[in-house]
C-alpha cells in the first residue's frame, strides 16, 4: 500500500534531492534550467537588440517585453513541476484515462467550434482553431499541448499488460488510442503535434515489447493508405510537407510547367514567385540565419537577423536560427548537447525502473522531447516540413512550457522513487 497524508508529502519533499539516481536527476534539471535560460535570453535579445533598426521599431517594441511574459510562464511551469513531484506517479495511472478523456473532450470542443460559435473558443487565426480563451487577461490554453502528456500516460497505462501488444489484433486498442487524438488535432489543424504523436507511439510500443513484424506490417499499411491521406489533406498542410521537396530548383521548374505535378505537390497552381513569397519564405530566411552565424556567431543581441525583422516567428517556432545566428556552429552544438543530456537522463531513469508503467512513461516523455527537437531543428534546416512545432523549454509560449515542465517533473518523480516490486513484504 502507499503512504498517505502528511507523512507521504514530507517524505516526498525530503526525497526531492535525496532519492534514487541523484546525479542523473540533477543533470536532468541542470540541462532544463540552462535551456530555460537560453530561451529567455534569446527572447530578450530579439526584443532588445544591441543595435535596433529604425525600420523595425514597431516590431521590436512589440517583442520588447516578451521575455518578462516568458518568465511568468516559467513561474507557472515551476508550479507544474512541483505538482508533478507531489503526486504519486502510480496513482496517475489510475487517473490516466480520465485525464485523457478530459483532454479529448476539449479537442472535440475546439473541433465543433470550427462550425458553431462556442464560448471560450479562441479567435480564428488563418483558419486554425487551437486555443481556448477563458479571460483576456489570462494566457490562452492550447489543449493539443496537454494532449501530448495525457496521451503518454494513457498509452503507458494501457501497455503495462503484455497481452495488450503482443499480437497484431491486440494492437487495435493502442492504435485507436492514438488515431482518435491525431484525427482531432488534424482538424484544428495542427500538423506538428499530430506528427509528434506517431513516433512516440511506435517508440513506446517497441519498448513495451511489441513484435517487430507487427510494427513493420503497420508501417506498410500506413504507406499504402498515405496517398489517400495526402489527397485529403488541406492545401496548406500539403504545402508544408512538399516545401521540403520544393527546395530543389529542378522540382520547382517541373511544378511550374506541369499542372499535374503542381496539383500533387501543392494542390493547385505553382509559380516560382509563389515559392519565394509564401512556401519558401520562412525556410529560405531560416537557412540564411543559421548559415550567417558561421563558426562562432555574431554575438549576443547582434547580427542582421536580430536587428531586422527578416524572420517571422523568430521568438517561437524559428527561435533556433536566431540562436545559431548569435552563437554559431559551436554554440549550436553546445545548445543541442543540452537536449542530448536530457534524453540520456530520461533513458537512464527508464532503465532503472522495473515498473512497466513508470518505464513506459519515462520512455514516452523522452521520445516526446527528442522528436520535438528533431522536428523543430530539422524544419529550420530544411530537412523536415515546417509544422509549427515549438522548441522545448526555449520557444515563447505558456501551454507548451507548462506541459514540458510537468513532464520533467514526472521524470524526476519516477527517478527518485524506488523501483516497483510485486514481491511480498518481509
Order of alpha helices (4+ residues) and beta strands (2+ residues): alpha-alpha-alpha-alpha-alpha-beta-beta-alpha-alpha-alpha-alpha-alpha-alpha-alpha-alpha-alpha-alpha-alpha-alpha
